[in-house]
Amino acid sequence: MAFFKNAKQPLGIILYKTRLSTYSRHGYSTWVTKEASHARSKDAEASKTAYLYWISRRFNSKAASSAEQMGLIKQLRERTSAPIKDVKATLVGCNWDIEAAQNELRKRGKVLAMKKSSRTATEGLLALAQNEGKAAVIELNCETDFVARNEIFEYLALALAKQALLVENSSQQVPGVFSFGPESLEDLNINLDHPKISGETTIQNAVTEVAAMMGENIKLRRSFVMSASSHRVVSAYLHRCPQPGLGRIAGILSLEVEDEISQVDALQKVGSELAMHIVAAKPLFLTKEFVTSDVLINEREILKSQAESTGKSQMAIEKMVEGRLRKYFEEVVFMEQKYFLNDSLSIKTILDNLTKEVGSPVKIGNFFRMEVGEGIQR
């Protein structure tokens, strides 16, 4: 019972009483005069105050030290995005030196990132950067859509697109679409300005560092640049975009005007609508003339085999094949398609109307469509 009674008292009081009982067991006399008793009580009160002050200082210093350590853990976690368990263990190993711990985490992360580089990465984002005469799209892959939604991953994707826009190629003197593999960009320097990843480094090192932070395989897969002359306008559309400049599907095209461009707004408006159509309708060729002979022969054989299974005459089979081939062209040839938002309008009609509006013939120069993860075996 005495134990439970004492448990309700402050630790300092318990220790103080323990010391007094120890003194009494050593034979200190309680037969004193009134004056001596009063003096002893004053000394005891002073001793009690001093002892409690010492206890308070001791526990407070420990609490302050613990609070400081928690602050360092929080700071390092914010800097590196590493798991809290790894952050604390690294700080302990580095004797709570936050700079040394940060360097150690980065070293470990890069080693782990290299080990994970062989894992399949089919998720990610497309990032778009544009100026007046050019548009660049890059694909940055990761393993899960969770990482694809991370702000650091999004920041890196946008920074890589801006860097791709600055790449100059001798072939870009002729307007068109040009592709760049990751090997063309990895050694270029990039200047990053994000709270968790900043400073000047190479693109390859930046990708590796973010991979270390995220704990997944992250890779720059491909990039495309479309350039335009003074008589062209480049338009783009990104589908499923978490923020401007990012998305999972991209449609880009250039509109060519025969004379000097005068109504840029009208061209950009129609260009954006057609870029959206590219994403939705998935055209493969600009005109029928661009359909390769191999594709045409293969499709014709498939359609003929389907028609022959009906048991009709040879003349009827030929008509069926030609009719279905026209339908195939409407599905895969841009200039033969119906506008996806209004199937009473064809792409040709939209361009004819635009030609009348700007007062000069308008045609589609180039286009392409790309989607995250396409062509990667899952």
Residue frames relative to the residue before (quaternion, step in Angstrom):
aa qw qx qy qz dx dy dz
M 1.0000 0.0000 0.0000 0.0000 0.00 0.00 0.00
A 0.6335 0.5338 -0.3363 0.4478 3.54 1.01 -0.77
F 0.6198 0.5540 -0.3482 0.4331 3.55 1.05 -0.75
F 0.6896 0.4726 -0.2873 0.4675 3.60 0.88 -0.91
K 0.6103 0.5436 -0.3501 0.4577 3.55 1.10 -0.64
N 0.6904 0.4745 -0.2767 0.4708 3.58 0.94 -0.92
A 0.5854 0.6082 -0.3760 0.3822 3.57 1.10 -0.65
K 0.6439 0.5279 -0.3195 0.4523 3.59 1.15 -0.53
Q 0.6375 0.5369 -0.3299 0.4432 3.60 1.24 -0.34
P 0.6073 -0.5538 0.4171 0.3880 3.60 -1.20 0.51
L 0.6252 -0.5725 0.3866 0.3633 3.54 -1.16 0.69
G 0.6374 0.5481 -0.3338 0.4265 3.58 0.97 -0.80
I 0.6475 0.5172 -0.3147 0.4629 3.62 1.01 -0.85
I 0.6431 0.5316 -0.3251 0.4451 3.57 0.96 -0.91
L 0.6740 0.4893 -0.2945 0.4686 3.59 0.90 -0.95
Y 0.6330 0.5385 -0.3295 0.4480 3.57 1.03 -0.82
K 0.6729 0.4881 -0.2983 0.4690 3.61 0.90 -0.93
T 0.6107 0.5537 -0.3473 0.4470 3.55 1.09 -0.73
R 0.6480 0.5137 -0.3149 0.4658 3.57 0.99 -0.83
L 0.6513 0.5162 -0.3232 0.4527 3.63 0.95 -0.84
S 0.6642 0.4981 -0.3179 0.4580 3.58 0.92 -0.87
T 0.6083 0.5517 -0.3434 0.4557 3.56 1.12 -0.64
Y 0.6403 0.5245 -0.3209 0.4604 3.54 1.01 -0.87
S 0.6765 0.5057 -0.3090 0.4373 3.63 0.88 -0.92
R 0.6419 0.5245 -0.3329 0.4495 3.59 1.08 -0.70
H 0.6577 0.5056 -0.3197 0.4578 3.60 1.15 -0.37
G 0.6513 -0.6001 0.2917 0.3615 3.60 1.23 0.50
Y 0.3311 0.7303 -0.5392 0.2575 3.61 1.07 0.50
S 0.4335 -0.7355 0.4615 0.2411 3.64 -0.81 1.06
T 0.2955 -0.7405 0.5753 0.1828 3.57 -1.15 0.73
W 0.5739 0.5607 -0.3992 0.4438 3.66 1.29 -0.01
V 0.2274 0.7571 -0.5712 0.2210 3.50 -0.10 1.38
T 0.5891 -0.5622 0.4347 0.3847 3.48 -1.29 0.30
K 0.6889 -0.4751 0.3521 0.4192 3.54 -1.29 0.25
E 0.6703 0.4931 -0.3095 0.4603 3.57 0.96 -0.87
A 0.6577 0.5056 -0.3157 0.4606 3.55 0.96 -0.83
S 0.6281 0.5376 -0.3348 0.4520 3.55 1.06 -0.79
H 0.6565 0.5107 -0.3111 0.4597 3.57 0.97 -0.88
A 0.6559 0.5072 -0.3116 0.4643 3.60 0.97 -0.86
R 0.6595 0.5082 -0.3192 0.4527 3.54 1.00 -0.90
S 0.6376 0.5241 -0.3392 0.4512 3.63 0.99 -0.75
K 0.6388 0.5109 -0.3317 0.4700 3.59 1.06 -0.73
D 0.6451 0.5107 -0.3195 0.4700 3.58 1.02 -0.81
A 0.6460 0.5258 -0.3168 0.4537 3.54 1.04 -0.86
E 0.6486 0.5167 -0.3184 0.4592 3.57 1.01 -0.85
A 0.6494 0.5073 -0.3119 0.4729 3.59 1.01 -0.82
S 0.6490 0.5145 -0.3154 0.4634 3.55 1.01 -0.86
K 0.6362 0.5321 -0.3191 0.4587 3.56 1.02 -0.85
T 0.6611 0.5124 -0.3040 0.4562 3.60 0.93 -0.91
A 0.6691 0.5002 -0.2961 0.4630 3.56 0.94 -0.92
Y 0.6661 0.5122 -0.3080 0.4463 3.57 0.96 -0.88
L 0.6573 0.4992 -0.3064 0.4743 3.57 0.99 -0.87
Y 0.6166 0.5377 -0.3432 0.4615 3.59 1.07 -0.70
W 0.6489 0.5166 -0.3145 0.4617 3.60 1.01 -0.85
I 0.6419 0.5173 -0.3178 0.4684 3.57 1.00 -0.87
S 0.6578 0.5239 -0.3066 0.4459 3.57 0.94 -0.94
R 0.6619 0.5065 -0.3048 0.4609 3.60 0.93 -0.91
R 0.6475 0.5402 -0.3183 0.4331 3.54 1.00 -0.88
F 0.7180 0.4374 -0.2574 0.4762 3.60 0.81 -0.97
N 0.6274 0.5392 -0.3377 0.4491 3.59 1.05 -0.70
S 0.6393 0.5219 -0.3322 0.4567 3.60 1.03 -0.80
K 0.6397 0.5125 -0.3279 0.4698 3.57 1.04 -0.72
A 0.6429 0.5249 -0.3195 0.4572 3.58 1.01 -0.85
A 0.6451 0.5186 -0.3221 0.4594 3.59 0.99 -0.84
S 0.6441 0.5214 -0.3218 0.4580 3.56 0.99 -0.83
S 0.6527 0.5095 -0.3060 0.4698 3.57 1.00 -0.84
A 0.6470 0.5153 -0.3171 0.4640 3.60 0.98 -0.80
E 0.6346 0.5286 -0.3231 0.4620 3.57 1.05 -0.77
Q 0.6478 0.5118 -0.3160 0.4674 3.56 0.99 -0.82
M 0.6413 0.5145 -0.3246 0.4677 3.60 0.96 -0.79
G 0.6312 0.5329 -0.3269 0.4590 3.56 1.08 -0.72
L 0.6508 0.5086 -0.3082 0.4720 3.58 1.02 -0.80
I 0.6254 0.5278 -0.3327 0.4687 3.58 1.04 -0.79
K 0.6619 0.5070 -0.3040 0.4609 3.57 0.92 -0.89
Q 0.6553 0.5174 -0.3127 0.4529 3.60 0.93 -0.90
L 0.6951 0.4719 -0.2830 0.4626 3.58 0.85 -0.96
R 0.6098 0.5447 -0.3404 0.4643 3.57 1.09 -0.70
E 0.6682 0.4917 -0.2938 0.4748 3.60 0.98 -0.86
R 0.6648 0.5153 -0.3078 0.4448 3.59 1.01 -0.74
T 0.8258 0.2952 -0.0997 0.4701 3.57 0.86 -1.00
S 0.2884 -0.7658 0.5108 0.2635 3.62 1.20 -0.55
A 0.3867 0.7168 -0.4914 0.3085 3.60 1.19 0.39
P 0.6365 -0.5212 0.3907 0.4129 3.62 -1.19 0.43
I 0.5922 -0.6068 0.3964 0.3520 3.58 -1.02 0.82
K 0.6118 0.5603 -0.3497 0.4352 3.60 1.03 -0.77
D 0.6844 0.4687 -0.2811 0.4827 3.59 0.93 -0.90
V 0.6209 0.5541 -0.3369 0.4404 3.57 1.05 -0.80
K 0.6907 0.4739 -0.2867 0.4650 3.59 0.83 -0.98
A 0.6623 0.5117 -0.3149 0.4477 3.58 0.90 -0.91
T 0.6640 0.5001 -0.3071 0.4634 3.58 0.98 -0.80
L 0.6345 0.5219 -0.3277 0.4666 3.60 1.00 -0.78
V 0.6412 0.5094 -0.3227 0.4746 3.59 0.97 -0.83
G 0.6747 0.5057 -0.2885 0.4536 3.58 0.94 -0.90
C 0.7297 0.3837 -0.2200 0.5215 3.58 1.17 -0.62
N 0.4947 -0.6890 0.4066 0.3395 3.59 1.28 0.46
W 0.6437 -0.5793 0.2884 0.4085 3.56 1.05 0.97
D 0.3968 0.6592 -0.5163 0.3761 3.57 1.10 0.75
I 0.3283 -0.8067 0.4545 0.1869 3.59 -0.18 1.27
E 0.6399 0.5230 -0.3370 0.4509 3.62 1.01 -0.70
A 0.6610 0.4924 -0.2987 0.4811 3.57 0.95 -0.89
A 0.6496 0.5196 -0.3129 0.4584 3.57 1.02 -0.83
Q 0.6349 0.5272 -0.3317 0.4572 3.58 1.02 -0.76
N 0.6545 0.5037 -0.3066 0.4731 3.58 0.96 -0.85
E 0.6489 0.5205 -0.3148 0.4570 3.57 1.00 -0.82
L 0.6488 0.5120 -0.3142 0.4671 3.59 0.98 -0.83
R 0.6448 0.5207 -0.3210 0.4584 3.58 0.99 -0.79
K 0.6380 0.5188 -0.3267 0.4659 3.58 1.01 -0.80
R 0.6675 0.4955 -0.3007 0.4674 3.57 0.89 -0.94
G 0.6583 0.5353 -0.3068 0.4312 3.56 0.95 -0.92
K 0.6567 0.5099 -0.3176 0.4559 3.58 0.96 -0.81
V 0.6258 0.5241 -0.3379 0.4684 3.57 1.05 -0.73
L 0.6679 0.4886 -0.2989 0.4753 3.59 0.94 -0.90
A 0.6265 0.5428 -0.3376 0.4460 3.58 1.02 -0.78
M 0.6464 0.5121 -0.3177 0.4680 3.58 0.98 -0.79
K 0.6463 0.5198 -0.3201 0.4578 3.58 1.02 -0.76
K 0.7268 0.4354 -0.2396 0.4741 3.59 1.07 -0.71
S 0.4522 0.7366 -0.4250 0.2689 3.59 1.27 -0.11
S 0.6571 0.5100 -0.3219 0.4523 3.61 1.18 -0.35
R 0.5336 0.6369 -0.4077 0.3788 3.60 1.24 -0.15
T 0.5510 -0.6360 0.4367 0.3183 3.57 -1.11 0.74
A 0.0687 -0.7860 0.6143 0.0056 3.56 -0.90 1.00
T 0.0225 0.8402 -0.5379 0.0648 3.60 -0.21 1.27
E 0.6190 0.5072 -0.3518 0.4855 3.59 1.26 -0.15
G 0.3112 0.7692 -0.5306 0.1730 3.58 -1.25 -0.07
L 0.4490 -0.6694 0.5283 0.2671 3.53 -1.28 -0.51
L 0.3046 -0.6560 0.6436 0.2504 3.48 -1.41 0.33
A 0.1181 -0.7816 0.6091 0.0640 3.57 -1.02 0.80
L 0.1894 -0.7974 0.5707 0.0505 3.54 -0.97 0.98
A 0.0032 0.7551 -0.6556 -0.0022 3.55 -1.10 0.82
Q 0.0570 -0.8199 0.5693 -0.0192 3.58 -0.94 0.92
N 0.0268 -0.7214 0.6845 0.1016 3.49 -1.41 0.35
E 0.7904 -0.3479 0.1927 0.4660 3.59 -1.21 -0.10
G 0.8304 0.2432 -0.1088 0.4892 3.60 0.90 -0.80
K 0.7833 0.2733 -0.1274 0.5436 3.57 1.23 0.01
A 0.0857 -0.7629 0.6377 0.0629 3.54 -1.27 0.56
A 0.1142 -0.7882 0.6036 0.0381 3.57 -1.01 0.86
V 0.0662 -0.7752 0.6279 0.0179 3.56 -1.03 0.89
I 0.0645 -0.7824 0.6186 0.0318 3.57 -0.94 0.91
E 0.2570 -0.7303 0.6071 0.1791 3.56 -1.27 0.47
L 0.0679 -0.7775 0.6252 -0.0042 3.54 -0.74 1.15
N 0.1718 -0.8331 0.5234 0.0496 3.56 -0.55 1.20
C 0.0263 -0.7477 0.6626 0.0350 3.51 -1.33 0.50
E 0.6381 -0.5691 0.3656 0.3678 3.59 -1.25 0.03
T 0.8105 0.1623 -0.0663 0.5588 3.61 1.02 -0.69
D 0.5571 -0.6034 0.4508 0.3497 3.56 -1.20 0.52
F 0.5200 0.6265 -0.4125 0.4086 3.59 1.25 -0.33
V 0.6816 0.4532 -0.2769 0.5033 3.59 0.93 -0.90
A 0.6141 0.5660 -0.3499 0.4243 3.60 1.04 -0.73
R 0.6880 0.4549 -0.2740 0.4946 3.60 1.20 -0.49
N 0.4834 0.6735 -0.4350 0.3514 3.59 1.27 -0.06
E 0.5390 -0.6660 0.4133 0.3084 3.59 -0.92 0.92
I 0.6258 0.5272 -0.3487 0.4570 3.61 1.07 -0.63
F 0.6383 0.5170 -0.3162 0.4747 3.58 1.01 -0.84
E 0.6539 0.5086 -0.3077 0.4681 3.59 0.95 -0.87
Y 0.6459 0.5231 -0.3197 0.4549 3.58 0.97 -0.87
L 0.6581 0.5088 -0.3112 0.4596 3.59 0.93 -0.91
A 0.6383 0.5345 -0.3336 0.4423 3.61 0.93 -0.85
L 0.6755 0.4840 -0.2950 0.4716 3.59 0.90 -0.90
A 0.6439 0.5210 -0.3209 0.4593 3.59 1.01 -0.80
L 0.6522 0.5090 -0.3137 0.4660 3.60 1.02 -0.75
A 0.6332 0.5240 -0.3338 0.4616 3.59 1.03 -0.73
K 0.6454 0.5107 -0.3195 0.4696 3.57 0.98 -0.82
Q 0.6504 0.5053 -0.3172 0.4701 3.57 1.04 -0.75
A 0.6345 0.5303 -0.3275 0.4571 3.61 1.02 -0.77
L 0.6139 0.5614 -0.3426 0.4366 3.56 1.10 -0.67
L 0.6845 0.4933 -0.2754 0.4608 3.59 1.16 -0.59
V 0.5183 0.6534 -0.4178 0.3604 3.57 1.25 -0.30
E 0.1840 -0.7746 0.5984 0.0894 3.56 -0.89 0.97
N 0.0483 -0.7828 0.6204 -0.0008 3.52 -1.05 0.87
S 0.5608 -0.6329 0.4113 0.3402 3.58 -0.93 0.84
S 0.6546 0.5223 -0.3151 0.4466 3.58 1.09 -0.68
Q 0.5715 0.6110 -0.3814 0.3931 3.59 1.22 -0.31
Q 0.4496 0.6682 -0.4687 0.3628 3.59 1.24 0.04
V 0.6868 0.3502 -0.2481 0.5866 3.60 1.27 -0.42
P 0.4597 -0.7004 0.4589 0.2959 3.63 -0.63 1.03
G 0.3778 0.7112 -0.5330 0.2595 3.57 -1.03 0.78
V 0.5797 -0.5561 0.4605 0.3777 3.55 -1.34 -0.32
F 0.0258 -0.8020 0.5958 -0.0349 3.56 -0.84 1.03
S 0.2584 -0.7748 0.5615 0.1325 3.55 -0.95 0.88
F 0.1458 -0.7559 0.6336 0.0768 3.54 -1.23 0.65
G 0.3244 -0.7234 0.5741 0.2048 3.55 -0.89 0.93
P 0.6810 -0.4935 0.3340 0.4256 3.60 -1.19 0.31
E 0.6079 0.5791 -0.3565 0.4098 3.57 1.10 -0.65
S 0.6312 0.5383 -0.3347 0.4470 3.60 1.20 -0.44
L 0.7538 0.3917 -0.1921 0.4914 3.57 1.22 -0.47
E 0.5574 0.6824 -0.3817 0.2791 3.60 1.08 -0.72
D 0.7392 0.4223 -0.2371 0.4681 3.59 0.97 -0.78
L 0.5013 0.6486 -0.4327 0.3752 3.59 1.25 -0.04
N 0.4572 -0.6701 0.5105 0.2852 3.57 -1.14 0.63
I 0.0677 -0.7754 0.6276 0.0165 3.52 -1.15 0.74
N 0.2635 -0.7642 0.5728 0.1359 3.57 -0.98 0.88
L 0.1177 -0.8239 0.5543 0.0134 3.57 -0.44 1.25
D 0.0653 -0.7938 0.6047 -0.0005 3.55 -1.05 0.81
H 0.3580 0.6905 -0.5317 0.3352 3.54 0.33 1.34
P 0.6147 -0.5866 0.3616 0.3838 3.64 -0.96 0.72
K 0.7727 0.3504 -0.1840 0.4963 3.61 1.06 -0.69
I 0.7795 0.1189 -0.1004 0.6068 3.59 1.23 -0.15
S 0.2038 0.7962 -0.5314 0.2053 3.56 -0.27 1.24
G 0.6197 0.5438 -0.4214 0.3778 3.51 -1.34 0.32
E 0.5526 -0.6029 0.4621 0.3430 3.54 -1.33 0.12
T 0.1495 0.7652 -0.6093 0.1448 3.54 -0.90 1.00
T 0.5840 -0.5414 0.4329 0.4224 3.58 -1.24 -0.07
I 0.6370 -0.5309 0.3909 0.3995 3.56 -1.22 0.44
Q 0.6396 0.5309 -0.3318 0.4461 3.58 0.96 -0.80
N 0.6706 0.4867 -0.3002 0.4725 3.60 0.93 -0.84
A 0.6266 0.5369 -0.3376 0.4530 3.58 1.05 -0.75
V 0.6543 0.5004 -0.3078 0.4763 3.59 0.95 -0.87
T 0.6580 0.5119 -0.3079 0.4585 3.60 0.96 -0.86
E 0.6591 0.5148 -0.3133 0.4499 3.58 0.98 -0.82
V 0.6554 0.4823 -0.3154 0.4883 3.59 0.99 -0.78
A 0.6089 0.5434 -0.3485 0.4609 3.60 1.04 -0.70
A 0.6360 0.5229 -0.3171 0.4706 3.58 1.06 -0.78
M 0.6545 0.5112 -0.3081 0.4641 3.58 1.00 -0.80
M 0.7400 0.4394 -0.2231 0.4578 3.56 0.89 -0.99
G 0.3522 -0.7527 0.4869 0.2689 3.59 1.15 -0.53
E 0.6467 0.4690 -0.3258 0.5057 3.59 1.17 0.57
N 0.5633 -0.5462 0.4800 0.3924 3.53 -1.35 0.18
I 0.0103 0.7841 -0.6185 0.0503 3.58 -0.71 1.10
K 0.0727 0.8138 -0.5707 0.0820 3.55 -0.81 0.96
L 0.4004 -0.6484 0.5938 0.2582 3.49 -1.25 0.65
R 0.2198 -0.8413 0.4836 0.1001 3.56 -0.32 1.24
R 0.7958 -0.1676 0.1783 0.5539 3.60 0.74 -1.02
S 0.0827 -0.7786 0.6183 0.0678 3.53 -1.29 0.26
F 0.1388 -0.7737 0.6150 0.0619 3.54 -1.19 0.71
V 0.1100 -0.7705 0.6253 0.0579 3.53 -1.13 0.73
M 0.0998 -0.7683 0.6297 0.0570 3.56 -0.94 0.93
S 0.1145 -0.7997 0.5883 0.0357 3.57 -0.71 1.09
A 0.1851 -0.7859 0.5848 0.0785 3.55 -1.20 0.56
S 0.4469 -0.6621 0.5338 0.2775 3.52 -1.22 0.57
S 0.7298 -0.4143 0.3029 0.4517 3.57 -1.30 -0.12
H 0.7012 0.4298 -0.2615 0.5052 3.60 1.23 -0.38
R 0.6516 0.4937 -0.3120 0.4841 3.58 1.25 0.32
V 0.1629 -0.7402 0.6426 0.1123 3.52 -1.32 0.51
V 0.2271 -0.7696 0.5847 0.1192 3.59 -0.86 0.98
S 0.0374 -0.7942 0.6062 -0.0168 3.57 -0.86 1.04
A 0.0764 -0.8066 0.5860 0.0078 3.56 -1.11 0.69
Y 0.0816 -0.7640 0.6373 0.0589 3.53 -1.30 0.47
L 0.1504 -0.7747 0.6103 0.0694 3.55 -0.99 0.93
H 0.2368 -0.7830 0.5646 0.1097 3.55 -0.84 1.03
R 0.8266 0.1259 -0.1474 0.5283 3.56 -1.12 0.82
C 0.2532 0.7988 -0.5033 0.2110 3.56 0.76 1.07
P 0.3757 -0.7339 0.5224 0.2175 3.61 -0.76 1.02
Q 0.7694 -0.0558 0.0301 0.6356 3.57 1.25 -0.50
P 0.6937 -0.4756 0.3123 0.4416 3.62 -1.17 0.39
G 0.7900 0.3028 -0.2368 0.4776 3.55 -0.93 0.95
L 0.7336 0.3538 -0.2171 0.5380 3.60 1.28 -0.10
G 0.2052 0.7737 -0.5839 0.1355 3.57 -1.12 0.63
R 0.5086 -0.6408 0.4792 0.3178 3.56 -1.33 -0.11
I 0.7652 0.1652 -0.1198 0.6107 3.60 1.22 -0.40
A 0.0949 -0.8056 0.5843 0.0242 3.58 -0.95 0.90
G 0.0751 -0.7523 0.6521 0.0566 3.52 -1.19 0.73
I 0.0186 0.8035 -0.5917 0.0629 3.60 -0.75 1.04
L 0.0947 0.7877 -0.6060 0.0570 3.57 -1.04 0.76
S 0.2828 -0.7200 0.6001 0.2037 3.53 -1.34 0.29
L 0.2249 -0.7491 0.6107 0.1234 3.54 -1.07 0.86
E 0.2124 -0.7866 0.5732 0.0869 3.56 -0.86 1.05
V 0.1537 -0.7648 0.6218 0.0695 3.54 -0.96 0.97
E 0.4990 -0.6919 0.4345 0.2888 3.55 -0.81 1.02
D 0.7588 0.2826 -0.1609 0.5644 3.58 0.96 -0.87
E 0.7338 -0.3787 0.3015 0.4766 3.57 -1.29 -0.12
I 0.4828 -0.6734 0.4783 0.2908 3.58 -0.98 0.89
S 0.0766 -0.8146 0.5749 0.0088 3.56 -0.81 1.06
Q 0.7793 0.2462 -0.1324 0.5609 3.61 1.00 -0.75
V 0.1388 -0.8392 0.5241 0.0432 3.53 0.32 1.31
D 0.6373 0.5550 -0.3371 0.4149 3.61 0.94 -0.86
A 0.6564 0.5002 -0.3125 0.4704 3.59 0.94 -0.86
L 0.6543 0.5116 -0.3089 0.4634 3.57 0.99 -0.82
Q 0.6693 0.4989 -0.2994 0.4621 3.57 0.95 -0.87
K 0.6272 0.5419 -0.3361 0.4472 3.59 1.03 -0.78
V 0.6992 0.4373 -0.2700 0.4969 3.58 0.80 -0.99
G 0.6185 0.5551 -0.3432 0.4377 3.58 1.02 -0.75
S 0.6559 0.5028 -0.3087 0.4708 3.60 0.98 -0.83
E 0.6418 0.5191 -0.3177 0.4665 3.60 1.03 -0.78
L 0.6780 0.4740 -0.2914 0.4804 3.58 0.97 -0.82
A 0.6049 0.5376 -0.3545 0.4685 3.60 1.10 -0.61
M 0.6298 0.5113 -0.3201 0.4893 3.59 1.07 -0.72
H 0.6223 0.5367 -0.3285 0.4656 3.57 1.08 -0.79
I 0.6143 0.5514 -0.3471 0.4451 3.62 0.99 -0.76
V 0.6539 0.5116 -0.3083 0.4643 3.58 0.95 -0.89
A 0.7316 0.4457 -0.2425 0.4553 3.58 0.89 -0.95
A 0.7821 0.3797 -0.1778 0.4610 3.62 0.82 -1.02
K 0.2611 -0.8232 0.4729 0.1749 3.62 1.25 -0.28
P 0.0966 0.8052 -0.5790 0.0840 3.65 0.62 0.97
L 0.3153 -0.7630 0.5394 0.1661 3.56 -1.12 0.72
F 0.7888 0.1706 -0.0650 0.5869 3.58 1.14 -0.68
L 0.5276 -0.6393 0.4579 0.3214 3.56 -1.14 0.64
T 0.7870 -0.0234 0.0402 0.6152 3.61 0.86 -0.96
K 0.6902 -0.4688 0.3456 0.4295 3.58 -1.31 0.21
E 0.6058 0.5830 -0.3519 0.4115 3.58 1.10 -0.65
F 0.6733 0.4963 -0.2941 0.4624 3.58 1.19 -0.53
V 0.4982 0.6242 -0.4483 0.4014 3.62 1.21 -0.08
T 0.3995 -0.7482 0.4781 0.2281 3.58 -0.56 1.13
S 0.6152 -0.5762 0.3960 0.3642 3.55 -1.17 0.60
D 0.6197 0.5486 -0.3483 0.4401 3.61 1.02 -0.72
V 0.6573 0.4989 -0.3011 0.4779 3.57 0.96 -0.90
L 0.6650 0.5196 -0.2997 0.4449 3.56 0.93 -0.91
I 0.6638 0.4960 -0.3027 0.4709 3.60 0.93 -0.91
N 0.6595 0.5133 -0.3101 0.4532 3.58 0.93 -0.89
E 0.6724 0.4893 -0.2970 0.4692 3.59 0.92 -0.90
R 0.6395 0.5279 -0.3273 0.4531 3.59 0.98 -0.80
E 0.6456 0.5183 -0.3179 0.4621 3.60 0.99 -0.79
I 0.6424 0.5178 -0.3195 0.4660 3.57 0.99 -0.84
L 0.6816 0.4878 -0.2858 0.4646 3.58 0.89 -0.96
K 0.6404 0.5227 -0.3251 0.4594 3.59 1.02 -0.77
S 0.6421 0.5210 -0.3193 0.4628 3.58 0.98 -0.84
Q 0.6501 0.5086 -0.3116 0.4707 3.58 1.01 -0.81
A 0.6744 0.4988 -0.2973 0.4561 3.59 0.97 -0.85
E 0.6474 0.5331 -0.3224 0.4391 3.59 1.00 -0.79
S 0.6106 0.5702 -0.3566 0.4181 3.58 1.11 -0.55
T 0.5860 0.5822 -0.3680 0.4269 3.61 1.26 -0.25
G 0.4155 -0.7389 0.4434 0.2914 3.63 1.25 -0.38
K 0.4509 0.6954 -0.4510 0.3313 3.59 1.22 0.30
S 0.6856 -0.4866 0.3488 0.4142 3.57 -1.34 0.18
Q 0.6704 -0.5153 0.3581 0.3960 3.54 -1.31 0.42
M 0.6384 0.5261 -0.3293 0.4552 3.59 1.00 -0.78
A 0.6550 0.5030 -0.3018 0.4763 3.57 1.01 -0.86
I 0.6260 0.5423 -0.3321 0.4513 3.58 1.05 -0.79
E 0.6501 0.5205 -0.3132 0.4565 3.60 0.95 -0.88
K 0.6514 0.5034 -0.3130 0.4736 3.59 0.99 -0.82
M 0.6401 0.5267 -0.3216 0.4577 3.55 1.00 -0.83
V 0.6475 0.5229 -0.3143 0.4567 3.58 0.98 -0.88
E 0.6742 0.4941 -0.2985 0.4606 3.60 0.87 -0.93
G 0.6538 0.5144 -0.3144 0.4573 3.59 0.99 -0.83
R 0.6898 0.4646 -0.2786 0.4804 3.58 0.96 -0.86
L 0.6006 0.5495 -0.3591 0.4564 3.58 1.16 -0.54
R 0.6205 0.5177 -0.3401 0.4809 3.59 1.07 -0.70
K 0.6341 0.5232 -0.3219 0.4696 3.55 1.05 -0.78
Y 0.6239 0.5373 -0.3286 0.4626 3.58 1.06 -0.77
F 0.6433 0.5181 -0.3196 0.4643 3.59 0.97 -0.85
E 0.6459 0.5221 -0.3179 0.4574 3.60 1.01 -0.77
E 0.6708 0.5029 -0.2938 0.4591 3.56 1.16 -0.54
V 0.8286 0.2737 -0.1073 0.4764 3.59 0.88 -0.92
V 0.6721 0.4669 -0.3018 0.4890 3.64 1.20 -0.31
F 0.5137 -0.6938 0.4191 0.2812 3.54 -0.62 1.22
M 0.7488 0.4292 -0.2348 0.4471 3.58 0.68 -1.08
E 0.6653 0.4768 -0.3055 0.4865 3.61 1.26 -0.16
Q 0.5629 0.6487 -0.3693 0.3549 3.59 1.25 -0.24
K 0.4421 -0.6170 0.5767 0.3019 3.52 -1.39 0.34
Y 0.5408 -0.6170 0.4532 0.3486 3.56 -1.08 0.72
F 0.4933 -0.7295 0.3893 0.2700 3.57 -0.66 1.13
L 0.6911 0.4541 -0.2914 0.4810 3.63 1.13 -0.46
N 0.7827 0.0919 -0.0438 0.6140 3.59 1.24 -0.33
D 0.2038 -0.8388 0.4941 0.1040 3.57 -0.02 1.28
S 0.5309 0.5866 -0.4322 0.4328 3.58 1.25 0.16
L 0.6834 0.4148 -0.2668 0.5382 3.57 1.32 -0.18
S 0.2412 -0.7358 0.6104 0.1672 3.56 -1.03 0.77
I 0.6465 -0.5011 0.3909 0.4220 3.56 -1.27 0.29
K 0.6079 0.5542 -0.3467 0.4507 3.59 1.06 -0.72
T 0.6569 0.5150 -0.3090 0.4559 3.59 0.93 -0.89
I 0.6369 0.5291 -0.3256 0.4565 3.59 0.97 -0.85
L 0.6780 0.4755 -0.2936 0.4775 3.60 0.93 -0.85
D 0.6144 0.5340 -0.3487 0.4645 3.62 1.06 -0.69
N 0.6574 0.5007 -0.3064 0.4725 3.59 0.95 -0.86
L 0.6464 0.5100 -0.3156 0.4717 3.60 1.02 -0.78
T 0.6086 0.5562 -0.3431 0.4499 3.59 1.05 -0.75
K 0.6576 0.4992 -0.3016 0.4769 3.58 0.97 -0.85
E 0.6658 0.5254 -0.3063 0.4323 3.58 0.97 -0.85
V 0.7616 0.3605 -0.2058 0.4977 3.61 0.87 -0.90
G 0.4415 -0.7337 0.4299 0.2861 3.59 1.24 -0.17
S 0.7256 0.3107 -0.2329 0.5682 3.57 1.19 0.50
P 0.5889 -0.5939 0.4023 0.3724 3.65 -1.01 0.71
V 0.1034 -0.7860 0.6093 0.0156 3.56 -0.96 1.00
K 0.0581 0.7855 -0.6148 0.0400 3.57 -0.99 0.82
I 0.5343 -0.6021 0.4815 0.3466 3.56 -1.31 0.33
G 0.3194 -0.7665 0.5291 0.1744 3.58 -0.73 1.05
N 0.7734 -0.1443 0.1506 0.5986 3.58 0.68 -1.16
F 0.0028 -0.7747 0.6311 0.0407 3.54 -1.27 0.28
F 0.0730 0.7693 -0.6340 -0.0295 3.52 -1.32 0.26
R 0.2205 -0.7445 0.6213 0.1055 3.50 -1.32 0.54
M 0.0478 0.7963 -0.6024 0.0262 3.57 -0.97 0.79
E 0.1434 -0.7889 0.5969 0.0288 3.52 -1.14 0.76
V 0.5745 -0.6070 0.4252 0.3473 3.57 -1.05 0.76
G 0.8575 0.1884 -0.1407 0.4576 3.53 -0.94 0.94
E 0.4635 0.6884 -0.4641 0.3097 3.61 1.20 -0.11
G 0.7936 0.2863 -0.2286 0.4857 3.54 -0.97 0.91
I 0.6063 0.5280 -0.3653 0.4692 3.60 1.27 -0.08
Q 0.3848 -0.7145 0.5308 0.2443 3.58 -0.82 0.97
R 0.2865 -0.7870 0.5284 0.1388 3.55 -0.67 1.14
